[in-house]
Amino acid sequence: MSNISHTGRDVSGHTGRDISGHPDAEEMRTRHDRVISGRRTTAMADAPVLLVGLYCAVSPWVLHFTANQPDLVTHNLVIGIAIAVLALCFTAMPERMTGMSMAIVALGAWLIVSTWVVGQSPDTGVILNNVIVGGLAVVLGAACAGLSMKNKKT
């Protein structure tokens, strides 16, 4: 059996505990700074998106349209949960979710249009609710997409 204990030497031939002389030290610092700064900016934009998603999910019970719009109840619940889950994923892994940034925008746009597609002659309160929540999702989703694109470029 061979001795595989740590000898204090890495694969680059560098010895000692200080990595400042390591050939990749500057690149590692730059990447670390980019990832850390990206998490902070996207997390600040994703918190309102999470709240919009949660409100969308509970809005049928808040506005009491569960009896006259049963299809919209299920629809708003599913779309709201989807928006909230996307916001949580963007907060947890912003560097991996850049390609999915526009999904919130698409869900917001669908939420606006679906009021008339899914609902059966919705009243003014239901229309205003879905248009406002959908509009907020579109704006906040575009902000998240812009921030993640900006962080990806730097």
C-alpha positions as a Markdown table, in Angstrom:
| # | Residue | x | y | z |
|---|---|---|---|---|
| 1 | Met | 0.0 | 0.0 | 0.0 |
| 2 | Ser | 1.3 | 3.5 | -0.8 |
| 3 | Asn | 1.5 | 6.4 | 1.5 |
| 4 | Ile | -1.0 | 9.0 | 0.3 |
| 5 | Ser | -0.7 | 11.5 | 3.2 |
| 6 | His | -0.6 | 15.2 | 2.4 |
| 7 | Thr | 2.9 | 16.4 | 1.8 |
| 8 | Gly | 2.2 | 20.1 | 1.7 |
| 9 | Arg | 2.8 | 20.3 | -2.0 |
| 10 | Asp | 0.0 | 20.8 | -4.6 |
| 11 | Val | -0.1 | 19.7 | -8.2 |
| 12 | Ser | 1.5 | 23.0 | -9.4 |
| 13 | Gly | 4.5 | 22.4 | -7.3 |
| 14 | His | 3.6 | 25.2 | -4.8 |
| 15 | Thr | 4.6 | 24.5 | -1.2 |
| 16 | Gly | 3.4 | 26.1 | 1.9 |
| 17 | Arg | 0.0 | 27.4 | 3.1 |
| 18 | Asp | 0.1 | 30.9 | 1.5 |
| 19 | Ile | -1.5 | 30.8 | -1.9 |
| 20 | Ser | -0.6 | 34.3 | -3.0 |
| 21 | Gly | 2.2 | 32.9 | -5.1 |
| 22 | His | -0.1 | 30.3 | -6.7 |
| 23 | Pro | -0.3 | 30.7 | -10.5 |
| 24 | Asp | -4.1 | 30.8 | -10.5 |
| 25 | Ala | -4.5 | 33.0 | -7.4 |
| 26 | Glu | -5.5 | 36.1 | -9.3 |
| 27 | Glu | -8.0 | 34.3 | -11.5 |
| 28 | Met | -9.6 | 32.6 | -8.5 |
| 29 | Arg | -10.0 | 36.0 | -6.7 |
| 30 | Thr | -11.6 | 37.6 | -9.7 |
| 31 | Arg | -14.0 | 34.7 | -10.2 |
| 32 | His | -14.9 | 34.7 | -6.5 |
| 33 | Asp | -15.5 | 38.4 | -6.4 |
| 34 | Arg | -17.7 | 38.2 | -9.5 |
| 35 | Val | -19.8 | 35.4 | -8.1 |
| 36 | Ile | -20.3 | 37.0 | -4.7 |
| 37 | Ser | -21.2 | 40.4 | -6.2 |
| 38 | Gly | -23.7 | 38.7 | -8.5 |
| 39 | Arg | -25.5 | 37.0 | -5.7 |
| 40 | Arg | -26.0 | 40.2 | -3.8 |
| 41 | Thr | -27.6 | 42.1 | -6.7 |
| 42 | Thr | -29.9 | 39.4 | -7.9 |
| 43 | Ala | -31.0 | 38.5 | -4.4 |
| 44 | Met | -32.2 | 42.1 | -3.9 |
| 45 | Ala | -34.3 | 41.9 | -7.1 |
| 46 | Asp | -35.6 | 38.4 | -6.4 |
| 47 | Ala | -37.2 | 39.1 | -3.0 |
| 48 | Pro | -40.0 | 41.2 | -4.6 |
| 49 | Val | -40.5 | 38.6 | -7.3 |
| 50 | Leu | -41.0 | 36.0 | -4.5 |
| 51 | Leu | -43.6 | 38.2 | -2.9 |
| 52 | Val | -45.4 | 38.7 | -6.2 |
| 53 | Gly | -45.5 | 34.9 | -6.7 |
| 54 | Leu | -46.8 | 34.2 | -3.2 |
| 55 | Tyr | -49.5 | 36.9 | -3.6 |
| 56 | Cys | -50.5 | 35.5 | -7.0 |
| 57 | Ala | -50.9 | 32.1 | -5.4 |
| 58 | Val | -53.2 | 33.3 | -2.6 |
| 59 | Ser | -55.0 | 36.0 | -4.5 |
| 60 | Pro | -58.1 | 33.9 | -5.3 |
| 61 | Trp | -58.8 | 33.6 | -1.6 |
| 62 | Val | -57.8 | 37.2 | -0.8 |
| 63 | Leu | -60.2 | 38.6 | -3.4 |
| 64 | His | -62.8 | 35.8 | -2.9 |
| 65 | Phe | -63.2 | 34.7 | -6.5 |
| 66 | Thr | -63.0 | 31.0 | -5.7 |
| 67 | Ala | -66.7 | 30.4 | -6.3 |
| 68 | Asn | -67.3 | 32.2 | -9.5 |
| 69 | Gln | -63.9 | 31.6 | -11.2 |
| 70 | Pro | -62.8 | 28.0 | -10.3 |
| 71 | Asp | -60.5 | 27.7 | -13.3 |
| 72 | Leu | -58.7 | 30.9 | -12.4 |
| 73 | Val | -58.2 | 29.8 | -8.8 |
| 74 | Thr | -56.2 | 26.7 | -9.9 |
| 75 | His | -54.4 | 28.7 | -12.6 |
| 76 | Asn | -53.3 | 31.6 | -10.3 |
| 77 | Leu | -52.2 | 29.0 | -7.6 |
| 78 | Val | -50.0 | 27.2 | -10.1 |
| 79 | Ile | -48.6 | 30.3 | -11.8 |
| 80 | Gly | -47.9 | 31.9 | -8.4 |
| 81 | Ile | -46.1 | 28.9 | -7.1 |
| 82 | Ala | -44.0 | 28.7 | -10.3 |
| 83 | Ile | -43.0 | 32.4 | -10.0 |
| 84 | Ala | -42.1 | 31.9 | -6.3 |
| 85 | Val | -40.0 | 28.8 | -7.0 |
| 86 | Leu | -38.2 | 30.6 | -9.8 |
| 87 | Ala | -37.4 | 33.5 | -7.5 |
| 88 | Leu | -36.0 | 31.1 | -4.9 |
| 89 | Cys | -33.9 | 29.4 | -7.5 |
| 90 | Phe | -32.5 | 32.7 | -8.7 |
| 91 | Thr | -31.6 | 33.7 | -5.2 |
| 92 | Ala | -30.0 | 30.3 | -4.4 |
| 93 | Met | -28.1 | 29.9 | -7.7 |
| 94 | Pro | -28.1 | 33.1 | -9.7 |
| 95 | Glu | -25.1 | 32.2 | -11.9 |
| 96 | Arg | -26.9 | 29.0 | -13.1 |
| 97 | Met | -30.3 | 30.5 | -13.6 |
| 98 | Thr | -29.3 | 33.3 | -16.1 |
| 99 | Gly | -30.8 | 31.4 | -19.0 |
| 100 | Met | -34.2 | 31.2 | -17.2 |
| 101 | Ser | -34.4 | 34.9 | -16.3 |
| 102 | Met | -37.0 | 35.6 | -19.0 |
| 103 | Ala | -39.3 | 32.8 | -17.7 |
| 104 | Ile | -40.7 | 35.2 | -15.0 |
| 105 | Val | -41.4 | 37.7 | -17.8 |
| 106 | Ala | -43.3 | 35.1 | -19.8 |
| 107 | Leu | -45.3 | 33.9 | -16.8 |
| 108 | Gly | -46.3 | 37.5 | -16.0 |
| 109 | Ala | -47.4 | 38.1 | -19.6 |
| 110 | Trp | -49.4 | 34.9 | -19.5 |
| 111 | Leu | -51.0 | 35.9 | -16.2 |
| 112 | Ile | -52.3 | 39.1 | -17.9 |
| 113 | Val | -53.6 | 37.3 | -21.0 |
| 114 | Ser | -54.9 | 34.3 | -19.2 |
| 115 | Thr | -57.5 | 36.3 | -17.3 |
| 116 | Trp | -59.7 | 36.3 | -20.5 |
| 117 | Val | -58.4 | 32.9 | -21.8 |
| 118 | Val | -58.9 | 30.8 | -18.7 |
| 119 | Gly | -61.6 | 32.8 | -16.9 |
| 120 | Gln | -65.3 | 32.9 | -17.7 |
| 121 | Ser | -66.3 | 36.6 | -18.0 |
| 122 | Pro | -64.2 | 37.8 | -15.1 |
| 123 | Asp | -65.3 | 40.9 | -13.2 |
| 124 | Thr | -63.3 | 44.1 | -12.8 |
| 125 | Gly | -61.6 | 43.0 | -9.5 |
| 126 | Val | -60.2 | 39.8 | -11.0 |
| 127 | Ile | -59.1 | 41.6 | -14.2 |
| 128 | Leu | -57.3 | 44.3 | -12.2 |
| 129 | Asn | -55.7 | 41.8 | -9.9 |
| 130 | Asn | -54.2 | 39.7 | -12.7 |
| 131 | Val | -53.2 | 42.6 | -14.8 |
| 132 | Ile | -51.4 | 44.3 | -11.9 |
| 133 | Val | -49.7 | 41.1 | -10.6 |
| 134 | Gly | -48.8 | 40.1 | -14.1 |
| 135 | Gly | -47.4 | 43.6 | -14.9 |
| 136 | Leu | -45.3 | 43.5 | -11.7 |
| 137 | Ala | -44.0 | 40.0 | -12.6 |
| 138 | Val | -43.0 | 41.3 | -16.1 |
| 139 | Val | -41.2 | 44.4 | -14.8 |
| 140 | Leu | -39.5 | 42.6 | -11.9 |
| 141 | Gly | -38.6 | 39.6 | -14.1 |
| 142 | Ala | -37.1 | 42.0 | -16.7 |
| 143 | Ala | -35.1 | 43.6 | -13.9 |
| 144 | Cys | -33.8 | 40.2 | -12.7 |
| 145 | Ala | -32.9 | 39.3 | -16.3 |
| 146 | Gly | -31.0 | 42.6 | -16.7 |
| 147 | Leu | -29.1 | 42.1 | -13.5 |
| 148 | Ser | -28.2 | 38.6 | -14.2 |
| 149 | Met | -27.0 | 39.6 | -17.7 |
| 150 | Lys | -25.0 | 42.4 | -16.3 |
| 151 | Asn | -23.4 | 40.1 | -13.7 |
| 152 | Lys | -22.6 | 37.6 | -16.4 |
| 153 | Lys | -20.7 | 40.2 | -18.5 |
| 154 | Thr | -18.5 | 41.4 | -15.6 |
